[in-house]
Amino acid sequence: MKTNTTKRLASATLAMALTASVVTAQTTAATEMAIDETVVVGNTLYADQVSALKTPTPIIDVPQSLSITTADEISVRGFNSIGDIVDYTPGVNVSQGEGHRDAVVFRGVRSTADFFVDGVRDDVQYYRPLYNVDQVEILRGPNALLFGRGGAGGVLNRVTKKGVIGEDFNGYQLSIDTFGATEAQIDSNVAINEDTAFRINAYYNTFENHRDFSDGEGYGVNPTIKFQLSDKTTLDVSYEYIDYDRSIDRGIPTANGKPVDALNDIVFGDSDLNKSELEAHTLRAMFQHEFSDTLKAVFTASYSNYDKLYQNFYAASYDEATPDQVTLDGYLDTTKRENLVFSGNLVSEFQTGDLEHTMLFGAEFSNSSSKNDRYNPDFDNTAATEDQKDFQISQRNNPGIGFNAGGLNAKLFTDLNDDTETDITVYSIYVQDEIEFSEALTLVLGARFDSFDIDLTDNKTTSKSGSQKDEEFTPRAGIIYKPQENISIYASYSETFVPSSGEQFASLGGKGFDPSEYTNLEAGVKWDFTSGYSVTAAIFQGNQDVVEEVDKVWVRIEREVTGFEAQFNGQLTDQWSLTAGYSYITGEIEDHSKPGLVGNDPREIPEQMLSIWNHYQVTEKLGLGLGATYQDSSYINDSNSAELPSFFRVDAAAYYQVSENLRLQVNIENLLDKEYYPSSHSTHQATVGAPLNATFSLSGSF
């Protein structure tokens, strides 16, 4: 996509920028939380719950690239979705997700399933709210040892808010944006007695944006209770209910390899039929016990029940030779899933000779049962002879001729495409040892064994019913050298796998194929300057040996992704703080069933991504924020026939602390009102970015 000269210039520019950052680095101390079980929120992935790493390991000692966004940052920055956080995270970018789900591209690997809550798998396709989040952790690089199957390019873990012993507090936030969307949140904690606390988080919102027919509403409630059973033992129990009904927008088609700007105001669907409905129940429990200062056990149990429907029409093809005509396709899809997960971890610290060990032993059992069906449209309303149809764009509101009124209706969804039921059972055991040879040198070694068993019943085509069992051994290794306490230099190797039945297991997929395999080599440096200023940088190489369906035939495809990431956090002056991230990633298809694709760039890999956010405290009460995010152009498909243009978006914010208990805030997105296309799903589904807009918020406590 870019010339070698451009690559060298980009690398040289980045090197100079990092050098300048290091030379001017000054900082203030990192903030420490007062909760007993918390080490440092934002600095250690272990905050009053089992987080992604399962052991209390400071970021500087983790041989892996990662980012943390805290609840305070989410509030101040005005983030209201997973996508908002990803926009300001290096090495990852957003995919469209067909307009009905979170979809993240981790180092060139698109995923709709590599999401976790308090370290427990959360793999159903939906939009995840942030109302009850304490922090969001994004780890890059495959790592099956901690997460099991998946996590091919990385994972995203949401750490939820828990009850706080001995405190009473109430917080709220109200917001409205210039499109008309509203949201209300509440966070209330009650100390029932000296050993018990009850906390409840809840939200309600309405959905609106810059696109026609955007509509919907949703709400969620998450009560949780904490029991301090003894000085050494705690139990957290929570229940979460989420319900929403919102519109689906699949974007606009491309022509001559670019999104068609003239169609930016057109929604290729129906105001009543393009929608997604979700009802989700989740019950979680976490038991922690300290046998001694050096031995701790954690047990978690989670049950979740999801009932989801999404139906939509979208642009399937478009030819600039007939600019007033678009070919539409669509489907109605339902998913009902129950997940049951039990996991136990034992963390032990001990010494053998001169070596200090932090040993992690773990086991996990999970069972998932799903029922999926999909109906394609039958535009002839007869046999399943036509699942696509041409419509005139200029007549889209003319009943019987165009779409959005009369031309599309629910009766078209009569062609049953699939109807399946799956049952998945997974047993896992894993062990990891962090061996400290000296204060300067630590070695991390570990391995995991997974037994993955899937049984599938195809109610439409019984011949496709069957089962498959995969047993995988996945290692992890890392070495950390610390010439000083505040500097670490590391190298690591990790693996993971995805069963040939894919992420969502609606079919057996490439039955008989070994799982897709992903490996990651990474080396990096993490430097915490005096008083907490930090710079991290990493280079990596990821290899993918993937099972995919091409022209209705399952084949293996090989890809390689290499890149560089850097992050910077610091307090430049007493008033001015700055965070920034940069990534440079390239990829190549090394083997494919279609020889013409070999040598092409994999889809959805922007070569360069840059984000920066400044916060300036003008007075004791008034604060200003200014940030920007840049994303290079990226191909929409592996054939490299269409691409999303690069874009540069500027965001801003202002905050005024009226009193100790009241803050007024405005967050502005796309301050320069640029036209851009942030993501896509396939060739003719490019997301249209929002124009200049603002969100006004009022938050406080009582």
C-alpha positions as CSV (number, residue, x, y, z in Angstrom):
1,M,0.0,0.0,0.0
2,K,2.9,2.3,0.8
3,T,6.3,2.6,-0.8
4,N,9.5,1.5,1.1
5,T,10.6,5.1,1.1
6,T,7.5,6.2,2.9
7,K,8.0,3.4,5.4
8,R,11.5,4.5,6.2
9,L,10.5,8.1,6.5
10,A,7.6,7.2,8.9
11,S,10.0,5.1,11.0
12,A,12.6,7.9,11.1
13,T,9.9,10.5,12.0
14,L,8.6,8.3,14.8
15,A,12.1,7.7,16.2
16,M,12.8,11.5,16.3
17,A,9.4,12.1,18.0
18,L,10.1,9.4,20.7
19,T,13.6,10.9,21.3
20,A,12.1,14.3,21.8
21,S,9.5,12.9,24.2
22,V,12.2,11.2,26.3
23,V,14.4,14.3,26.5
24,T,11.5,16.5,27.7
25,A,10.0,13.9,30.0
26,Q,8.9,15.2,33.5
27,T,6.1,13.8,35.6
28,T,4.2,13.6,38.9
29,A,3.5,10.6,41.1
30,A,1.1,7.9,40.0
31,T,-2.2,8.0,41.9
32,E,-2.8,5.2,44.4
33,M,-6.2,3.9,45.4
34,A,-7.1,3.3,49.0
35,I,-8.9,0.0,48.5
36,D,-7.0,-2.7,50.3
37,E,-7.0,-5.2,47.4
38,T,-6.0,-2.6,44.8
39,V,-2.4,-2.0,44.1
40,V,-2.5,0.9,41.7
41,V,-5.5,1.4,39.3
42,G,-4.1,2.3,35.9
43,N,-0.7,0.9,36.7
44,T,-1.4,-2.6,37.9
45,L,-3.9,-4.9,36.2
46,Y,-5.4,-6.0,39.6
47,A,-8.0,-3.8,41.1
48,D,-10.3,-5.4,43.7
49,Q,-11.1,-8.3,41.3
50,V,-9.6,-10.9,39.0
51,S,-8.4,-8.9,36.1
52,A,-6.9,-10.0,32.8
53,L,-3.6,-11.2,34.0
54,K,-4.8,-13.1,37.1
55,T,-1.7,-12.2,39.1
56,P,-0.9,-8.8,40.7
57,T,1.6,-7.8,38.2
58,P,2.6,-4.1,37.6
59,I,2.5,-3.0,34.0
60,I,6.2,-2.5,33.9
61,D,6.7,-6.2,34.6
62,V,4.3,-7.5,32.0
63,P,6.1,-8.8,28.8
64,Q,3.3,-7.7,26.6
65,S,1.9,-4.5,25.1
66,L,-1.3,-3.3,26.9
67,S,-3.4,-0.2,27.6
68,I,-5.8,0.7,30.5
69,T,-8.6,3.2,30.5
70,T,-10.1,4.0,33.9
71,A,-13.6,5.0,34.8
72,D,-12.5,8.6,35.4
73,E,-11.0,8.8,32.0
74,I,-14.1,7.3,30.4
75,S,-16.2,10.0,32.1
76,V,-13.9,13.0,31.5
77,R,-13.2,12.0,27.8
78,G,-16.9,11.5,27.1
79,F,-16.5,7.9,25.9
80,N,-19.8,6.0,25.6
81,S,-18.8,2.9,23.7
82,I,-16.0,0.4,23.3
83,G,-15.3,2.0,19.9
84,D,-14.5,5.3,21.5
85,I,-11.8,3.7,23.7
86,V,-10.3,1.8,20.7
87,D,-10.1,5.0,18.7
88,Y,-7.4,6.2,21.2
89,T,-5.6,2.9,21.6
90,P,-2.5,2.1,19.5
91,G,-2.4,-1.2,17.6
92,V,-6.2,-1.8,17.5
93,N,-8.9,-0.3,15.4
94,V,-12.7,-0.6,15.0
95,S,-14.5,-2.8,12.5
96,Q,-18.1,-2.1,11.6
97,G,-19.5,-5.3,13.0
98,E,-22.4,-5.3,10.5
99,G,-23.9,-2.4,12.6
100,H,-25.1,-4.6,15.5
101,R,-22.1,-5.6,17.6
102,D,-18.7,-4.5,18.9
103,A,-16.0,-5.7,16.5
104,V,-12.3,-4.9,17.1
105,V,-9.3,-5.5,14.9
106,F,-6.4,-6.5,17.2
107,R,-3.2,-6.1,15.3
108,G,-4.9,-7.1,12.0
109,V,-7.2,-9.8,13.4
110,R,-10.9,-8.9,13.4
111,S,-12.7,-10.3,16.4
112,T,-16.3,-10.2,17.7
113,A,-15.6,-12.7,20.5
114,D,-12.4,-11.7,22.3
115,F,-14.2,-9.8,25.1
116,F,-14.1,-10.6,28.8
117,V,-15.7,-9.3,32.0
118,D,-13.6,-9.6,35.1
119,G,-11.5,-12.2,33.3
120,V,-14.6,-14.3,32.2
121,R,-15.4,-14.8,28.6
122,D,-18.1,-12.6,27.2
123,D,-18.3,-13.8,23.5
124,V,-21.9,-13.0,22.3
125,Q,-22.2,-10.3,19.6
126,Y,-23.7,-7.1,21.1
127,Y,-22.8,-3.5,22.0
128,R,-21.3,-3.5,25.5
129,P,-22.2,-0.5,27.7
130,L,-19.7,1.2,30.0
131,Y,-21.9,2.4,32.8
132,N,-20.6,-0.2,35.4
133,V,-16.9,-0.2,34.3
134,D,-14.1,0.4,36.7
135,Q,-11.4,0.1,34.0
136,V,-11.0,-1.3,30.5
137,E,-7.9,-3.4,29.7
138,I,-6.8,-4.0,26.1
139,L,-3.9,-6.5,25.8
140,R,-2.3,-7.1,22.4
141,G,-0.8,-10.3,21.1
142,P,-2.3,-13.8,21.3
143,N,-2.1,-15.4,24.8
144,A,-4.1,-18.6,25.2
145,L,-2.4,-19.4,28.5
146,L,-4.6,-16.8,30.3
147,F,-7.6,-16.7,28.0
148,G,-8.0,-20.0,26.3
149,R,-9.2,-20.2,22.7
150,G,-9.4,-17.0,20.8
151,G,-7.5,-13.8,21.6
152,A,-5.9,-14.2,18.2
153,G,-4.6,-10.6,18.1
154,G,-5.5,-9.6,21.7
155,V,-8.3,-9.3,24.1
156,L,-10.5,-6.6,25.7
157,N,-11.4,-7.1,29.4
158,R,-13.9,-4.9,31.3
159,V,-13.4,-4.7,35.0
160,T,-16.7,-4.0,36.7
161,K,-17.4,-1.9,39.8
162,K,-17.8,-3.7,43.1
163,G,-19.2,-2.9,46.5
164,V,-16.9,-0.9,48.7
165,I,-16.8,-1.9,52.4
166,G,-17.4,0.9,54.9
167,E,-18.4,3.7,52.5
168,D,-21.7,5.4,51.5
169,F,-21.7,7.4,48.2
170,N,-24.0,8.3,45.3
171,G,-23.0,9.4,41.9
172,Y,-24.9,10.4,38.8
173,Q,-24.4,11.6,35.2
174,L,-26.9,13.1,32.8
175,S,-26.1,13.9,29.2
176,I,-27.6,14.9,25.9
177,D,-25.9,15.4,22.5
178,T,-26.7,17.5,19.5
179,F,-28.3,14.6,17.6
180,G,-30.8,14.2,20.4
181,A,-29.4,11.1,22.1
182,T,-29.7,11.1,25.9
183,E,-28.3,9.0,28.8
184,A,-28.6,8.9,32.5
185,Q,-26.4,6.9,34.9
186,I,-26.4,6.3,38.6
187,D,-23.8,4.7,40.9
188,S,-24.8,4.1,44.5
189,N,-22.9,2.3,47.3
190,V,-24.3,1.5,50.8
191,A,-22.4,0.1,53.7
192,I,-24.9,-2.3,55.1
193,N,-22.6,-3.1,58.1
194,E,-18.9,-3.2,58.7
195,D,-18.6,-6.4,56.7
196,T,-21.1,-6.0,53.9
197,A,-21.6,-3.4,51.1
198,F,-24.3,-3.1,48.4
199,R,-23.7,-1.2,45.2
200,I,-25.9,-0.6,42.2
201,N,-25.0,0.8,38.8
202,A,-27.7,1.5,36.3
203,Y,-28.2,3.4,33.0
204,Y,-30.9,4.4,30.5
205,N,-30.3,5.9,27.1
206,T,-31.9,6.8,23.9
207,F,-30.1,6.2,20.6
208,E,-29.8,8.9,17.9
209,N,-27.0,9.8,15.5
210,H,-26.3,11.7,12.2
211,R,-27.9,9.0,10.0
212,D,-31.5,8.7,8.9
213,F,-33.8,6.3,10.8
214,S,-31.4,6.1,13.8
215,D,-33.6,5.3,16.7
216,G,-33.8,3.1,19.8
217,E,-33.4,2.9,23.5
218,G,-31.8,0.7,26.1
219,Y,-31.2,0.3,29.8
220,G,-29.1,-1.8,32.1
221,V,-28.9,-2.5,35.9
222,N,-26.1,-4.1,37.8
223,P,-26.6,-4.7,41.6
224,T,-23.6,-6.2,43.4
225,I,-23.0,-7.1,47.0
226,K,-19.6,-7.6,48.8
227,F,-19.2,-9.7,51.9
228,Q,-16.0,-9.5,54.0
229,L,-16.3,-13.0,55.4
230,S,-13.0,-12.6,57.3
231,D,-9.8,-10.6,57.3
232,K,-8.6,-13.0,54.6
233,T,-11.8,-13.8,52.7
234,T,-14.2,-11.9,50.4
235,L,-17.2,-12.8,48.3
236,D,-18.6,-10.6,45.5
237,V,-21.9,-11.5,43.9
238,S,-23.5,-9.6,41.1
239,Y,-26.4,-9.7,38.7
240,E,-26.6,-7.7,35.5
241,Y,-29.6,-7.2,33.2
242,I,-29.2,-5.4,29.8
243,D,-32.1,-4.7,27.4
244,Y,-31.9,-2.6,24.2
245,D,-33.6,-2.1,20.9
246,R,-31.7,0.0,18.4
247,S,-31.4,0.6,14.7
248,I,-28.8,-1.0,12.4
249,D,-26.8,0.9,9.8
250,R,-24.5,-0.9,7.4
251,G,-23.0,2.2,5.7
252,I,-22.6,3.0,2.0
253,P,-21.2,1.3,-1.1
254,T,-17.9,1.9,-2.8
255,A,-17.0,2.7,-6.4
256,N,-13.6,2.9,-8.0
257,G,-12.2,1.6,-4.8
258,K,-13.6,4.4,-2.5
259,P,-16.8,5.1,-0.6
260,V,-19.3,7.0,-2.7
261,D,-19.4,10.4,-1.2
262,A,-22.6,11.3,-3.0
263,L,-24.4,8.6,-1.1
264,N,-23.3,9.8,2.4
265,D,-26.9,10.8,3.4
266,I,-28.5,7.5,2.2
267,V,-29.3,4.6,4.6
268,F,-29.6,1.4,2.6
269,G,-32.2,-0.2,4.7
270,D,-35.6,0.2,6.3
271,S,-36.5,2.3,9.4
272,D,-38.6,-0.5,10.8
273,L,-36.7,-3.6,9.7
274,N,-33.1,-2.6,10.3
275,K,-32.9,-3.2,14.0
276,S,-31.2,-5.2,16.8
277,E,-32.8,-6.4,20.0
278,L,-31.0,-7.8,23.0
279,E,-32.0,-9.1,26.4
280,A,-29.1,-10.4,28.5
281,H,-29.0,-11.8,32.1
282,T,-25.7,-12.4,33.8
283,L,-25.0,-13.7,37.3
284,R,-21.4,-13.6,38.6
285,A,-19.7,-14.6,41.8
286,M,-16.1,-14.3,42.9
287,F,-14.6,-15.8,46.0
288,Q,-11.2,-14.8,47.2
289,H,-9.2,-16.2,50.1
290,E,-5.7,-15.5,51.4
291,F,-4.3,-18.6,53.1
292,S,-1.2,-16.6,53.9
293,D,0.7,-13.6,52.8
294,T,2.2,-15.7,50.0
295,L,-0.8,-18.0,49.0
296,K,-4.1,-16.8,47.6
297,A,-7.0,-18.6,45.9
298,V,-9.7,-17.1,43.6
299,F,-12.7,-18.9,42.4
300,T,-15.2,-17.4,39.9
301,A,-18.5,-18.6,38.6
302,S,-20.6,-17.0,35.9
303,Y,-23.9,-17.8,34.2
304,S,-25.2,-15.7,31.3
305,N,-28.3,-16.0,29.1
306,Y,-28.6,-14.0,25.9
307,D,-31.6,-13.6,23.6
308,K,-30.7,-11.5,20.5
309,L,-32.4,-10.7,17.2
310,Y,-31.0,-8.6,14.4
311,Q,-32.5,-8.0,11.0
312,N,-31.4,-5.7,8.3
313,F,-31.1,-4.8,4.6
314,Y,-27.9,-3.4,3.2
315,A,-26.1,-2.6,0.0
316,A,-24.6,-5.8,-1.4
317,S,-23.2,-4.4,-4.7
318,Y,-23.0,-1.2,-6.6
319,D,-21.8,-0.2,-10.1
320,E,-20.9,3.4,-10.9
321,A,-22.1,2.8,-14.5
322,T,-25.7,2.8,-13.0
323,P,-25.3,5.4,-10.2
324,D,-29.0,5.4,-9.3
325,Q,-29.2,1.7,-8.8
326,V,-28.1,-0.4,-5.8
327,T,-28.5,-4.1,-5.2
328,L,-29.8,-4.9,-1.7
329,D,-29.5,-8.1,0.3
330,G,-30.4,-8.8,3.9
331,Y,-31.2,-11.3,6.6
332,L,-33.0,-11.9,9.9
333,D,-30.8,-13.7,12.5
334,T,-31.6,-14.8,16.0
335,T,-29.2,-16.1,18.7
336,K,-30.1,-17.7,22.0
337,R,-27.1,-18.6,24.1
338,E,-26.4,-19.8,27.6
339,N,-22.8,-19.7,29.0
340,L,-21.7,-21.3,32.2
341,V,-18.1,-20.8,33.4
342,F,-16.3,-22.0,36.5
343,S,-12.6,-21.1,37.0
344,G,-10.2,-21.4,39.9
345,N,-6.7,-19.9,40.3
346,L,-4.1,-20.4,43.0
347,V,-1.3,-17.8,43.2
348,S,1.7,-18.8,45.3
349,E,4.8,-16.9,46.1
350,F,7.8,-18.9,47.3
351,Q,11.5,-19.2,47.2
352,T,13.8,-22.0,46.0
353,G,17.4,-21.3,46.7
354,D,18.2,-17.8,45.4
355,L,15.1,-17.9,43.1
356,E,11.8,-16.2,43.9
357,H,8.7,-17.6,42.3
358,T,5.2,-16.3,41.6
359,M,3.4,-19.5,40.6
360,L,-0.1,-19.5,39.0
361,F,-2.1,-22.7,38.9
362,G,-5.5,-22.6,37.2
363,A,-8.3,-24.7,35.9
364,E,-11.5,-23.8,34.0
365,F,-14.7,-25.5,32.9
366,S,-17.1,-23.9,30.5
367,N,-20.3,-25.0,28.8
368,S,-22.1,-23.0,26.1
369,S,-25.3,-23.9,24.4
370,S,-26.6,-21.9,21.4
371,K,-29.5,-21.9,19.1
372,N,-29.1,-19.9,15.9
373,D,-31.2,-19.4,12.8
374,R,-31.0,-17.1,9.8
375,Y,-33.6,-16.2,7.2
376,N,-32.6,-14.6,3.9
377,P,-35.0,-12.4,1.9
378,D,-37.1,-13.9,-0.9
379,F,-37.9,-10.8,-3.0
380,D,-40.1,-12.9,-5.3
381,N,-42.1,-14.1,-2.3
382,T,-42.1,-17.6,-3.9
383,A,-39.3,-20.1,-3.8
384,A,-35.8,-19.1,-2.7
385,T,-34.8,-18.1,-6.2
386,E,-33.7,-14.5,-5.6
387,D,-32.0,-13.3,-2.4
388,Q,-30.9,-9.9,-3.8
389,K,-32.8,-7.2,-5.7
390,D,-32.0,-3.9,-7.5
391,F,-33.6,-0.7,-6.2
392,Q,-33.6,2.8,-7.5
393,I,-31.8,5.1,-5.0
394,S,-33.7,8.3,-6.1
395,Q,-37.0,6.5,-5.5
396,R,-36.2,5.1,-2.1
397,N,-39.3,6.7,-0.5
398,N,-41.6,5.7,-3.3
399,P,-43.7,2.6,-2.2
400,G,-43.2,-0.3,-4.5
401,I,-40.3,1.2,-6.4
402,G,-37.6,2.2,-4.0
403,F,-36.7,1.0,-0.5
404,N,-37.4,2.3,3.0
405,A,-41.1,2.4,2.3
406,G,-43.1,-0.4,0.5
407,G,-40.2,-1.9,-1.3
408,L,-39.0,-3.9,1.8
409,N,-41.1,-5.7,4.4
410,A,-40.7,-8.4,7.0
411,K,-42.6,-10.9,4.8
412,L,-39.5,-11.1,2.7
413,F,-37.6,-13.0,5.4
414,T,-39.0,-16.4,4.4
415,D,-35.9,-18.2,3.0
416,L,-34.4,-20.3,5.8
417,N,-30.7,-20.2,5.4
418,D,-29.7,-22.2,8.6
419,D,-31.1,-23.5,11.8
420,T,-28.6,-24.9,14.2
421,E,-28.1,-25.9,17.8
422,T,-24.6,-26.3,19.3
423,D,-23.3,-27.5,22.6
424,I,-19.7,-26.7,23.6
425,T,-17.8,-28.1,26.5
426,V,-14.3,-26.9,27.3
427,Y,-11.9,-28.2,30.0
428,S,-8.7,-26.2,30.6
429,I,-5.7,-26.4,33.0
430,Y,-2.8,-24.1,33.0
431,V,0.3,-23.2,35.0
432,Q,2.7,-20.2,34.9
433,D,5.8,-19.4,36.8
434,E,7.3,-15.9,37.1
435,I,10.9,-16.7,38.2
436,E,12.9,-13.8,39.6
437,F,16.6,-14.6,39.3
438,S,17.5,-11.2,40.7
439,E,16.0,-7.8,41.0
440,A,17.1,-7.2,37.4
441,L,16.1,-10.4,35.7
442,T,12.7,-12.3,35.6
443,L,11.7,-15.2,33.4
444,V,8.0,-16.1,32.7
445,L,7.2,-19.6,31.6
446,G,3.8,-21.2,31.3
447,A,1.6,-23.6,29.3
448,R,-2.1,-24.4,29.0
449,F,-4.0,-27.4,27.8
450,D,-7.5,-27.1,26.4
451,S,-10.0,-29.8,25.5
452,F,-12.6,-28.3,23.2
453,D,-15.6,-30.4,22.3
454,I,-18.5,-29.2,20.0
455,D,-21.7,-31.0,19.1
456,L,-23.8,-29.5,16.4
457,T,-27.3,-30.3,15.3
458,D,-28.4,-28.9,11.9
459,N,-32.2,-28.8,11.8
460,K,-32.2,-27.8,8.2
461,T,-29.6,-30.1,6.7
462,T,-29.2,-33.0,9.0
463,S,-26.2,-34.3,7.0
464,K,-24.2,-31.3,8.3
465,S,-24.8,-32.3,11.9
466,G,-21.9,-33.8,13.8
467,S,-19.2,-33.2,16.4
468,Q,-15.5,-32.3,16.6
469,K,-13.0,-32.4,19.4
470,D,-9.8,-30.4,19.5
471,E,-7.1,-30.7,22.1
472,E,-4.5,-28.0,22.1
473,F,-1.3,-27.3,24.1
474,T,-0.3,-23.6,24.1
475,P,2.9,-22.2,25.6
476,R,3.9,-18.8,26.8
477,A,7.4,-17.5,27.5
478,G,8.8,-14.1,28.4
479,I,12.0,-12.5,29.8
480,I,12.2,-9.2,31.6
481,Y,15.4,-7.3,32.2
482,K,15.4,-4.3,34.5
483,P,18.6,-2.3,34.5
484,Q,16.9,0.0,36.9
485,E,13.7,-0.4,39.0
486,N,11.8,2.0,36.6
487,I,13.0,0.5,33.3
488,S,12.2,-2.9,31.9
489,I,13.3,-4.5,28.6
490,Y,11.4,-7.6,27.6
491,A,10.9,-10.2,25.0
492,S,8.1,-12.7,24.8
493,Y,6.6,-15.5,22.7
494,S,2.9,-16.6,22.9
495,E,0.4,-18.8,21.0
496,T,-3.3,-19.2,20.8
497,F,-5.8,-21.1,18.6
498,V,-9.4,-20.7,17.3
499,P,-11.3,-24.0,16.5
500,S,-12.2,-24.5,12.9
501,S,-15.8,-24.0,13.8
502,G,-14.9,-20.3,14.2
503,E,-15.7,-17.7,16.9
504,Q,-19.5,-18.0,17.2
505,F,-19.9,-21.7,16.4
506,A,-23.0,-21.5,14.3
507,S,-21.6,-24.4,12.2
508,L,-18.8,-26.9,12.3
509,G,-17.1,-24.8,9.7
510,G,-14.0,-26.5,8.4
511,K,-14.7,-29.9,10.0
512,G,-11.7,-32.1,10.0
513,F,-9.3,-29.1,9.9
514,D,-6.9,-28.5,12.8
515,P,-7.7,-25.2,14.6
516,S,-6.4,-21.9,13.3
517,E,-3.1,-21.1,15.0
518,Y,-1.7,-17.7,15.9
519,T,1.8,-16.9,17.2
520,N,3.3,-13.7,18.5
521,L,7.0,-12.6,18.9
522,E,7.4,-9.3,20.8
523,A,10.1,-7.2,22.2
524,G,9.8,-3.9,24.0
525,V,10.8,-1.4,26.6
526,K,8.8,0.2,29.4
527,W,10.2,3.3,31.2
528,D,8.6,5.0,34.2
529,F,10.3,8.3,34.6
530,T,10.8,10.0,38.0
531,S,7.5,10.8,39.5
532,G,5.5,8.5,37.1
533,Y,6.1,9.8,33.6
534,S,6.0,6.7,31.3
535,V,6.9,5.6,27.8
536,T,6.4,2.2,26.4
537,A,7.4,0.8,23.0
538,A,7.2,-2.6,21.3
539,I,8.0,-4.3,18.1
540,F,6.1,-7.5,17.2
541,Q,5.6,-10.2,14.5
542,G,2.4,-12.2,14.3
543,N,1.9,-15.2,12.2
544,Q,-1.6,-16.5,11.3
545,D,-2.4,-20.0,10.0
546,V,-6.1,-19.6,9.5
547,V,-9.0,-21.8,8.5
548,E,-11.5,-19.8,6.4
549,E,-14.3,-20.4,3.9
550,V,-13.5,-19.2,0.4
551,D,-16.1,-19.6,-2.4
552,K,-18.0,-22.1,-0.1
553,V,-14.8,-24.2,0.3
554,W,-12.9,-24.4,3.6
555,V,-9.1,-23.8,3.2
556,R,-6.1,-22.7,5.2
557,I,-4.6,-19.2,4.7
558,E,-1.4,-17.9,6.0
559,R,-0.8,-14.2,6.9
560,E,2.0,-12.3,8.6
561,V,1.7,-9.1,10.5
562,T,4.6,-7.0,11.8
563,G,4.6,-3.7,13.5
564,F,5.7,-1.2,16.1
565,E,3.6,0.4,19.0
566,A,4.4,3.3,21.4
567,Q,2.6,4.9,24.2
568,F,3.3,8.0,26.3
569,N,1.7,9.3,29.5
570,G,2.8,12.2,31.6
571,Q,2.2,15.4,33.5
572,L,4.2,18.0,31.5
573,T,3.5,20.8,34.0
574,D,1.3,21.3,37.1
575,Q,-1.6,22.2,34.7
576,W,-0.9,20.2,31.6
577,S,-1.1,16.4,31.1
578,L,-0.6,14.5,27.9
579,T,-1.3,10.9,26.7
580,A,-0.3,9.7,23.2
581,G,-0.2,6.5,21.2
582,Y,1.3,5.4,17.9
583,S,1.3,2.2,15.9
584,Y,2.9,1.2,12.6
585,I,1.6,-2.1,11.2
586,T,2.0,-3.9,7.9
587,G,0.8,-7.3,6.8
588,E,1.1,-9.7,3.9
589,I,-1.0,-12.7,2.7
590,E,1.7,-15.4,2.3
591,D,-0.5,-18.3,1.1
592,H,-4.1,-18.4,-0.1
593,S,-6.3,-20.7,-2.2
594,K,-6.6,-17.8,-4.6
595,P,-3.1,-17.3,-5.9
596,G,-3.9,-13.7,-7.0
597,L,-4.3,-12.7,-3.4
598,V,-0.8,-13.8,-2.3
599,G,1.3,-10.8,-1.6
600,N,-1.7,-8.5,-0.9
601,D,-2.3,-6.6,2.3
602,P,-4.7,-8.2,4.7
603,R,-7.9,-6.2,5.2
604,E,-8.5,-3.7,7.9
605,I,-4.8,-2.9,8.8
606,P,-4.2,0.9,8.8
607,E,-0.5,1.2,8.3
608,Q,-0.2,4.1,10.8
609,M,-2.4,5.1,13.6
610,L,-1.8,8.1,16.0
611,S,-3.8,9.5,18.9
612,I,-3.1,12.2,21.4
613,W,-5.0,13.8,24.2
614,N,-4.1,16.9,26.2
615,H,-5.7,18.1,29.4
616,Y,-5.0,21.6,30.7
617,Q,-6.3,22.8,34.0
618,V,-6.8,26.6,33.4
619,T,-8.0,27.3,36.9
620,E,-8.9,25.3,39.9
621,K,-12.4,24.9,38.5
622,L,-12.0,25.1,34.7
623,G,-10.3,22.4,32.6
624,L,-9.9,22.1,28.8
625,G,-9.2,19.0,26.7
626,L,-7.9,18.7,23.1
627,G,-7.1,15.6,21.2
628,A,-6.8,14.1,17.8
629,T,-6.8,10.7,16.2
630,Y,-5.3,9.8,12.8
631,Q,-5.9,6.5,11.0
632,D,-4.1,5.6,7.7
633,S,-5.9,4.2,4.7
634,S,-6.7,0.5,4.9
635,Y,-8.1,-2.1,2.5
636,I,-11.7,-3.2,3.0
637,N,-11.0,-6.6,1.5
638,D,-8.2,-9.1,0.9
639,S,-8.4,-8.5,-2.8
640,N,-7.3,-4.9,-2.1
641,S,-10.0,-3.6,-4.6
642,A,-11.5,-1.1,-2.2
643,E,-10.1,0.9,0.7
644,L,-11.1,3.3,3.4
645,P,-9.3,6.7,3.0
646,S,-7.1,8.0,5.8
647,F,-8.6,10.4,8.2
648,F,-7.7,12.9,10.9
649,R,-10.3,13.8,13.5
650,V,-9.9,16.5,16.2
651,D,-11.9,16.2,19.5
652,A,-12.2,18.7,22.4
653,A,-13.7,19.1,25.8
654,A,-14.3,21.6,28.5
655,Y,-15.1,20.9,32.2
656,Y,-16.2,23.3,35.0
657,Q,-16.4,22.2,38.6
658,V,-19.3,24.2,39.9
659,S,-18.9,22.7,43.4
660,E,-17.4,19.7,45.1
661,N,-20.5,17.7,44.1
662,L,-21.3,19.2,40.6
663,R,-19.4,19.3,37.3
664,L,-20.5,20.7,34.0
665,Q,-18.9,19.2,30.9
666,V,-19.0,19.4,27.1
667,N,-17.3,17.0,24.8
668,I,-16.9,17.9,21.1
669,E,-16.3,15.2,18.5
670,N,-14.9,16.0,15.0
671,L,-14.3,19.7,15.9
672,L,-13.1,20.5,12.3
673,D,-16.2,18.8,10.8
674,K,-14.3,16.5,8.5
675,E,-15.9,13.9,6.3
676,Y,-14.5,10.5,7.0
677,Y,-15.1,6.7,7.0
678,P,-13.8,5.1,10.2
679,S,-14.7,1.4,9.5
680,S,-16.3,-1.1,7.2
681,H,-17.5,-4.7,7.1
682,S,-17.2,-5.6,3.4
683,T,-16.7,-3.9,0.1
684,H,-20.0,-2.1,-0.1
685,Q,-20.5,-1.3,3.6
686,A,-18.4,1.6,4.6
687,T,-19.4,3.5,7.8
688,V,-20.0,7.2,7.5
689,G,-18.3,9.1,10.3
690,A,-20.3,11.6,12.3
691,P,-19.9,15.3,11.5
692,L,-19.2,18.0,14.2
693,N,-21.3,17.1,17.3
694,A,-21.3,17.8,21.0
695,T,-22.4,16.1,24.2
696,F,-23.4,18.1,27.2
697,S,-23.1,16.4,30.6
698,L,-23.9,17.2,34.2
699,S,-22.4,14.9,36.8
700,G,-22.0,14.9,40.5
701,S,-22.7,13.2,43.8
702,F,-25.1,13.5,46.6
